[in-house]
Amino acid sequence: MQTYRIQDWVFKDALGKYDIDLGDSNAPCITLDDFSAIPPVVFDYGTDRGAQRLREQVADLYQLPLDHIGIAHGAQEALYLIYRTLLKPSDHIITTGPGWQQSWEAPRAVGCQVSIVPFETGFSFDIAAIAAAIQHDTRAIVINTPCNPTGRVLSATDRAALIQLVEERGLYLIADEEYLFNLEQSLAHLSHNVVSVSSLSKIYGAPGLRVGWVAGAPIIVRDAMAYKHLTTISNSTLCETLGSLILERHPQYIAHYQALMEHGLHILRKWIQRYTEFVELVEPEGTPFAWVRLKGEETSLTFCRRVLQTSRVLLMPAEVFGEKRGLRVTFAREPEQLKAGLAGVACCFEDVPHPMV
């Protein structure tokens, strides 16, 4: 799947050109001012598996034993460590699209063959198509639920079918669960074949800390953390300390996140209703963002560039996810900021070309 790269959009085309961010998929970013007191930190190497206290807190989120948890430099590194631990050149993996580019680009860099299974109509997961894509050399299925960018989740029926599939075929299921705020519901609880990844980046609004983790069978975690020693060695002891302080206030962060999502989705729905000639909402299922279909002929990337130039609002165009004619719009924002951002998007609708009738 050839795509316009998300790093080109965020760090090159759009960098420094927006005032309102409806593009990044995390909750509003916290700052050092959110911490009333920071305990003394020794700037040593720490440990490759992560600070003991932080691992205990993450294990508590999952309700898993400590040896099932390893701390990584964000969920991005956590996924990479899993790929390097479980996959070898010539292996075949299956992922879904539209999706996060790393799920096909990183395995390809390892030397794997990748099948990208499209979603069904409405962006429902197509478990039958995933099963049909399995080959004799398939090693793993990579799933993202709740899904970035579609906002959809695996149903209970699909979860059961997917677990049965990987166990019967002897496959690994790599579950990117960044947007799952109750990790006691993680797929990692359903099978030793599942490895879960998440972080403090999205729900907690702390992507700059780069604190993520792996949750899975002890032997997988052990091997992934051993590989980590060849990459970043360990996380920053300061970042791990701040991460631990965040998780001490876990209930408050979750409550704030859910309140922003509930209010923001209400605002987004009302906005969509006003502009149905131009856009259509795919209802999100527990994500801080939604997929919004564009009805005009203009490409998503061109439209997002116009919005950026005209209104200084950041959106995520479909092209960065391997899709067309859509936007990922983050609505977990303070109400006035969200309303201002959506107004900036709407002022660009008039110039969108439409099909001739």
Number of C-alpha atoms within 10 A of each C-alpha: 13 11 12 16 13 18 11 12 20 17 10 11 13 19 11 10 14 17 13 19 20 23 18 17 25 25 26 19 13 13 10 9 7 8 11 7 9 11 9 8 12 9 9 10 11 17 16 21 24 25 19 15 12 23 22 18 18 26 20 14 17 19 15 17 16 16 17 21 29 29 32 31 23 22 25 19 21 27 27 19 23 22 20 17 18 15 20 14 13 15 20 23 27 23 22 21 25 23 23 19 18 13 26 22 15 15 21 17 11 16 15 21 17 21 20 18 19 18 18 11 8 10 19 15 24 16 19 11 13 20 17 9 16 19 13 8 12 22 22 25 24 20 22 27 23 22 28 25 29 29 22 23 22 19 12 9 9 16 16 13 14 21 19 14 18 19 15 9 14 13 19 23 26 25 23 28 24 24 24 20 20 11 20 15 13 22 24 24 18 13 16 16 20 25 26 28 28 28 28 22 22 22 26 23 18 21 20 13 19 21 28 27 27 30 28 26 19 16 11 23 25 19 15 26 27 16 18 26 13 10 12 13 19 22 24 21 18 18 16 27 17 21 21 21 17 19 17 13 10 14 11 13 17 15 11 14 22 19 15 20 22 14 15 22 22 13 17 19 13 10 16 17 12 11 12 12 13 17 21 17 17 15 18 19 16 19 30 27 31 25 24 23 18 23 18 18 13 15 19 23 21 12 24 24 21 18 22 22 14 14 22 21 25 28 29 26 28 27 21 26 25 17 20 16 19 26 29 24 23 27 31 26 25 15 15 11 15 20 17 14 23 21 14 19 21 18 12 16 18 9 11 16 12 13 8 5 3
